[in-house]
Amino acid sequence: MTLIYRHLINILFPIIIILIFLRVWFKKEDKNRFKEKLFTSSFNITRNKDKKLIWFHAASIGEIKSIIPLIKKLNTNNKFEFLITSVTTSSAKLMLEQLSNEKNIIHRFFPVDKQNIVIKFLESWSPDLILFVDSEIWPNFLFEIKKRSIPLILLNGRITKKTFLRWRLIPKIAKKIFQTFDLCLASSNKSKNYLEELNAKNVKHIGNLKLSAEIKSKNQLTQNKNILKNIRFWCAISTHPGEDLFCIKTHLNIKKIHNNIVTIIIPRHIDRSHNIKLICNKFNLKAQILSNDESINLDSEIIIINSYGIISNYLESCKSVFIGKSMIKKLKHVSGQDPIEAAIIDGASRYERVRHIVIPHLYPVATFIILICLMDNFRVLEPIIGFAAEGVAQSLSWMIYNDLRSENKMLFGSAGATSMLTIIGVAILLTPVLIRTWREFRTER
């Protein structure tokens, strides 16, 4: 099975290269550093041979956040050098933000699990200790690390029931892979039991590392919430390029009435935070880019949130919310952000959410469907006959015809009724749409 995996990686490697280049084209990869994932010539080895190298591999933001306090603690005595690898560009940006002031820390993107690349990576960096975080299992890396007898730890190991059942389908391979770890520190008792059943050795439960990383953030968040209780503010969430300027101009208009107003902007992509701050500077507004571990400056007029997954924390204290992707013409036919989360936090009942959010969103589709059904009911004049005599049915037009026809002018009654009712029905349905369209047209002018 291991041999099959290695051959499969070799066969798919050209496709992987193409996919990564496409991701660069669509700005999903770092255009200056994406080669670190593919080519040994781009590893850019910069380690200090006088210090022992500890290598942490954490796939994305959540895992990176969980190990940052640990790395800072280990780095206090200046005895070690740290190599941190990750997969996503957002995790690389987080590393730059959180550890830019720390010495002895190097970040690289995790390379493809292809055997010759793996061998070159390990030979070039020569780590003294390796820690894979969460559920990162890469067979070629694990086996090559084992060959070199480098101490290997599964840190904050997490195995879900679904993952466990998949590993159970290949028990011999699972045993071979999980026994490469010298120590497994499980994030929960359930994961500990699963790891033991998969024949991992030296398994211990120390608790979820992510929870320890959240303590400081929670304390800072509580402090910021207390600050927000004493100021007047509104939120613009999930904003896109073009909407930020609209929000800043709105802030200036509100400021004419409420001089102490604060605007919180939470962009859809936090890599635009600095661009938003530049726009604020043009309008001479005091702007602050706020990260998780920072406190709100009391003199800030515009607060730009530079973190993921914290929208609900600000919506809890906010009375007025603007939801992005609703002011850009090129995104007119693209679905917008979901306003239900804001409504739930604001205390809207299920009835209010359906009435004020769901129904208005479904109104155009419902109108179209009803209109088509109405026209179809009046379109058919003859009886509808199924595959058997019992399946005979009559259309609305047929019933009107029978009810209104006369002996001398059989078709005029039904035709008149059908036409009038169709016109009345269409007019009733289209009137609100036409009124709303006219109002929007006059507003744009």
C-alpha positions in Angstrom: 0.0 0.0 0.0 2.9 2.4 0.8 4.4 1.7 -2.6 1.1 2.4 -4.3 0.8 5.7 -2.4 4.3 6.7 -3.5 3.7 5.8 -7.1 0.4 7.7 -7.1 2.1 10.8 -5.7 4.7 10.6 -8.5 2.1 10.2 -11.2 0.0 13.1 -9.8 2.9 15.4 -9.2 2.6 17.2 -12.6 -1.1 17.8 -12.0 -0.3 19.1 -8.5 2.2 21.6 -10.0 -0.5 22.8 -12.5 -3.1 23.1 -9.7 -0.7 25.2 -7.5 0.1 27.4 -10.5 -3.6 27.9 -11.0 -4.0 28.8 -7.4 -1.3 31.4 -7.8 -3.2 32.8 -10.8 -6.4 33.0 -8.6 -4.4 34.6 -5.8 -4.9 31.5 -3.5 -1.2 31.1 -3.1 1.7 33.4 -2.3 3.2 34.3 -5.7 6.6 34.9 -4.2 6.8 31.7 -2.1 4.6 29.0 -3.7 7.7 27.2 -5.1 8.6 26.2 -1.5 5.9 23.6 -1.8 7.2 22.1 -5.1 10.9 22.5 -5.7 13.9 21.6 -3.6 15.8 24.5 -5.0 13.4 26.9 -3.3 13.7 25.6 0.3 15.9 28.6 1.2 17.7 27.0 4.1 18.8 29.6 6.7 19.2 27.6 9.9 21.8 28.3 12.6 23.9 25.1 13.0 25.0 26.2 16.5 21.4 25.7 17.8 19.1 22.8 17.9 16.3 23.0 15.4 12.7 22.2 16.5 10.3 21.7 13.6 6.6 22.3 14.1 4.2 21.5 11.3 0.7 23.0 11.6 -1.6 23.1 8.6 -3.6 26.3 9.0 -4.7 29.2 11.2 -6.2 27.2 14.1 -3.2 24.9 14.6 -0.8 27.9 14.2 -2.7 29.8 16.9 -2.5 26.8 19.3 1.3 26.5 19.2 2.2 30.2 19.3 2.2 30.4 23.1 4.2 27.2 23.3 6.8 28.5 20.9 7.1 31.8 22.7 7.6 30.0 26.0 10.3 27.7 24.5 12.0 30.7 22.9 12.6 32.6 26.1 16.0 31.0 26.8 17.3 31.5 23.3 18.7 28.0 23.1 16.6 26.7 20.2 15.8 27.6 16.6 12.3 27.0 15.3 11.1 26.0 11.9 7.4 26.3 11.4 5.7 24.9 8.3 2.1 25.5 7.2 -0.1 25.1 4.1 -2.3 28.1 3.8 -1.3 31.7 3.0 -3.5 33.0 5.9 -1.4 31.0 8.4 1.8 32.5 7.0 0.3 36.0 7.5 -0.7 35.1 11.0 2.9 34.0 11.7 4.2 37.3 10.4 1.8 39.2 12.7 2.2 37.2 15.8 5.9 36.3 15.8 7.5 39.1 13.8 9.3 40.4 17.0 10.6 36.9 17.9 14.1 35.8 17.0 15.1 32.3 16.0 11.8 31.6 14.2 11.6 30.6 10.5 8.5 30.0 8.5 8.3 27.9 5.3 5.4 26.4 3.4 5.0 22.6 3.8 6.3 20.8 0.7 4.4 18.1 -1.3 4.7 14.6 0.3 6.8 13.3 -2.6 9.7 11.0 -1.5 12.6 12.8 -3.2 11.3 16.2 -2.0 10.9 14.8 1.5 14.4 13.4 1.6 15.9 16.6 0.4 13.9 18.7 2.9 15.0 16.5 5.9 18.6 16.5 4.8 18.7 20.2 4.3 17.1 21.3 7.5 18.3 18.4 9.7 15.8 19.0 12.6 16.6 17.7 16.1 12.9 17.3 17.1 9.7 17.2 15.0 6.2 18.0 16.1 3.2 17.4 13.9 0.1 19.3 15.1 -3.5 18.0 15.3 -4.2 15.4 12.6 -1.4 16.0 10.1 -0.5 12.5 8.7 1.9 12.4 5.7 3.2 8.9 5.1 6.4 9.7 3.2 7.5 12.3 5.8 6.7 10.0 8.7 8.6 7.0 7.3 11.7 9.1 6.3 11.7 10.7 9.7 11.6 7.2 11.3 14.5 6.1 9.2 16.6 8.9 10.5 15.6 8.2 14.1 14.5 11.8 14.7 12.2 12.2 17.7 8.7 12.6 16.4 5.7 13.9 18.4 2.0 14.1 17.5 1.0 17.3 19.3 -2.6 18.0 20.2 -3.5 14.8 18.3 -7.1 14.7 17.2 -8.8 11.7 15.6 -12.5 11.9 14.9 -14.8 8.9 14.7 -15.1 9.2 11.0 -11.3 9.3 10.5 -10.9 6.4 12.9 -13.3 4.2 11.0 -11.4 5.0 7.8 -8.1 4.0 9.3 -9.7 0.7 10.5 -10.2 -0.3 6.9 -6.4 -0.5 6.5 -5.3 -1.7 10.0 -1.8 -2.8 8.9 -1.0 0.5 7.2 -2.5 2.4 10.1 -0.4 0.5 12.7 2.8 1.1 10.6 2.0 4.9 10.3 1.0 5.6 13.9 3.9 3.7 15.4 6.3 6.1 13.7 5.4 8.6 16.5 7.5 8.4 19.6 4.9 10.3 21.7 1.3 11.1 21.0 -0.3 13.9 23.1 -4.0 13.6 22.5 -6.4 16.6 22.6 -9.2 14.6 24.2 -9.9 11.2 25.9 -11.8 10.1 22.8 -8.8 10.8 20.6 -6.6 9.0 23.1 -8.7 5.9 22.9 -8.8 6.0 19.1 -5.0 6.4 18.9 -4.5 3.5 21.2 -6.8 1.3 19.1 -4.7 2.3 16.0 -1.6 0.9 17.8 0.0 4.3 18.5 2.6 4.0 21.3 3.1 6.2 24.3 -0.3 8.0 24.1 -1.1 10.6 26.7 -4.0 13.0 27.2 -2.9 16.5 28.1 -6.0 18.5 27.1 -6.7 20.6 24.0 -3.8 22.9 23.3 -6.2 25.3 21.4 -8.0 26.1 24.6 -4.8 27.4 26.3 -4.2 29.6 23.3 -7.6 31.2 23.6 -7.2 32.3 27.2 -5.4 35.5 26.4 -7.7 36.2 23.4 -10.8 35.8 25.6 -9.4 38.1 28.3 -8.6 40.7 25.7 -12.0 40.3 24.1 -13.7 40.8 27.4 -11.8 44.1 27.9 -12.7 45.2 24.4 -16.4 44.4 25.0 -16.4 46.6 28.1 -14.9 49.4 26.1 -17.6 49.0 23.4 -20.4 49.2 26.0 -19.4 52.8 26.7 -19.2 54.1 23.2 -21.6 54.5 20.3 -20.6 52.4 17.3 -21.9 50.5 14.3 -20.5 47.5 12.3 -19.8 46.9 8.7 -19.1 43.2 8.3 -17.9 41.1 5.3 -17.1 44.1 3.3 -15.6 43.9 -0.2 -13.4 46.3 -2.2 -15.5 49.4 -2.9 -17.8 49.1 0.1 -15.1 50.3 2.5 -15.2 53.7 1.0 -19.0 53.8 1.2 -18.8 52.9 4.9 -16.1 55.6 5.6 -18.3 58.2 3.9 -21.3 57.0 5.9 -19.2 57.4 9.0 -18.5 61.0 8.1 -22.2 61.7 7.5 -23.1 60.2 10.9 -20.3 62.1 12.5 -22.1 65.4 11.6 -24.9 64.3 14.0 -23.1 62.1 16.5 -19.5 63.4 16.8 -18.3 60.5 19.0 -19.5 57.7 16.6 -17.1 54.8 16.0 -17.3 52.6 12.9 -16.0 49.0 13.1 -15.1 47.5 9.7 -14.7 43.7 9.4 -13.5 43.0 5.9 -14.3 39.7 4.1 -10.6 39.2 3.5 -8.4 40.6 6.3 -5.4 41.1 3.9 -7.2 44.3 2.8 -6.9 45.8 6.3 -3.9 48.1 5.5 -5.6 49.3 2.3 -8.7 50.3 4.3 -6.5 52.2 6.8 -4.9 54.1 3.8 -8.4 55.2 2.8 -9.1 56.4 6.3 -5.9 58.4 6.3 -7.0 60.2 3.2 -10.1 61.4 5.1 -7.9 62.3 8.2 -9.7 59.7 10.3 -7.9 58.0 13.2 -8.0 54.3 12.2 -6.8 51.3 14.2 -6.1 47.8 12.8 -7.1 45.5 15.7 -5.8 42.0 16.1 -6.9 39.4 18.6 -4.4 40.3 21.3 -4.8 44.1 21.1 -6.9 46.5 23.0 -9.2 49.1 21.4 -7.7 52.6 21.4 -10.2 55.0 22.9 -9.4 57.7 20.4 -10.0 55.5 17.3 -12.7 56.6 14.9 -12.4 53.6 12.6 -11.6 50.1 13.9 -10.5 47.6 11.3 -10.7 44.0 12.5 -7.7 41.9 11.4 -8.9 38.5 12.7 -11.1 35.7 11.5 -14.0 34.1 13.3 -14.9 36.9 15.7 -17.8 38.6 13.9 -20.4 37.4 16.4 -18.4 38.9 19.3 -19.0 42.4 17.9 -22.6 41.8 16.7 -23.5 40.9 20.3 -23.0 44.5 21.4 -24.0 46.2 18.1 -27.4 47.7 17.3 -26.8 48.7 13.6 -25.1 46.4 11.1 -24.2 46.7 7.4 -23.6 43.4 5.7 -21.2 43.5 2.7 -21.6 42.4 -0.9 -24.7 44.6 -1.3 -23.3 47.8 -2.7 -21.3 46.6 -5.7 -22.9 46.5 -9.1 -20.6 43.7 -10.5 -21.8 41.5 -7.6 -25.4 42.3 -8.2 -26.3 38.8 -9.4 -24.1 37.0 -6.9 -25.7 36.0 -3.6 -24.9 38.2 -0.7 -23.8 37.4 2.9 -26.1 35.6 5.3 -27.9 38.2 7.5 -29.6 35.5 9.7 -26.6 35.3 12.1 -26.9 39.0 12.8 -30.6 38.7 13.3 -30.3 35.8 15.7 -27.7 37.6 17.8 -30.0 40.7 17.8 -32.7 38.6 19.3 -35.0 38.1 16.3 -37.6 35.4 16.8 -38.0 32.6 14.2 -41.2 34.4 12.9 -39.3 37.7 12.6 -36.4 36.0 10.7 -38.8 34.4 8.3 -40.9 37.6 7.8 -38.1 40.1 7.4 -35.3 38.0 5.9 -36.5 34.8 4.3 -39.7 36.0 2.6 -38.1 39.1 1.1 -35.3 37.0 -0.4 -37.8 34.4 -1.7 -40.3 37.0 -3.0 -38.9 37.4 -6.6 -38.7 33.6 -7.1 -42.1 33.0 -5.5 -43.6 35.7 -7.7 -42.1 34.1 -10.9 -43.4 30.6 -9.9 -46.9 31.8 -9.1 -47.1 33.9 -12.3 -46.1 30.9 -14.4 -48.6 28.6 -12.6 -51.3 31.2 -13.0 -50.6 31.6 -16.7 -50.5 27.8 -17.1 -53.8 27.3 -15.4 -55.5 29.7 -17.8 -53.6 28.5 -20.8 -55.2 25.1 -21.1 -58.8 25.0 -22.3 -59.3 21.3 -22.9 -59.7 18.7 -20.1 -56.5 17.1 -18.8 -56.6 13.4 -19.3 -54.2 11.0 -17.7 -53.3 7.4 -18.6 -56.6 6.0 -17.3 -60.2 7.1 -17.2 -59.9 7.7 -13.5 -57.2 10.3 -14.1 -59.5 12.9 -15.8 -59.1 16.4 -14.5 -60.3 19.8 -15.6 -58.2 23.0 -15.8 -59.3 26.4 -14.5 -60.0 27.6 -18.0 -62.3 24.7 -18.6 -64.4 25.4 -15.5 -64.7 29.1 -16.4 -65.7 28.1 -19.9 -68.5 25.8 -18.6 -69.7 28.4 -16.1 -69.8 31.4 -18.4 -70.6 30.1 -21.9 -74.0 30.9 -23.6 -75.9 29.0 -26.3 -75.3 31.6 -29.0 -71.8 32.8 -28.2 -70.0 29.8 -26.6 -66.4 31.1 -26.8 -66.8 34.7 -26.0 -67.6 34.2 -22.3 -64.7 31.9 -21.5 -62.3 33.9 -23.6 -63.3 37.1 -21.9 -63.1 35.6 -18.4 -59.8 33.9 -19.1 -58.2 37.1 -20.5 -59.5 39.4 -17.7 -58.6 37.1 -14.9 -55.1 36.5 -16.3 -54.6 40.3 -16.7 -55.8 40.9 -13.1 -53.7 38.2 -11.7 -50.5 39.4 -13.5 -51.2 43.0 -12.5 -51.6 42.0 -8.8 -48.4 40.1 -8.8 -46.3 42.6 -10.7 -47.5 45.8 -9.1 -45.2 45.6 -6.0 -42.3 44.7 -8.2 -42.9 47.5 -10.6 -43.3 50.0 -7.7 -40.1 48.9 -6.1 -38.2 49.0 -9.4 -39.4 52.5 -10.1 -38.3 53.7 -6.6 -34.9 52.2 -7.1 -34.6 53.8 -10.6 -35.5 57.2 -9.1 -33.0 56.8 -6.3 -30.2 56.0 -8.7 -31.0 59.1 -10.7 
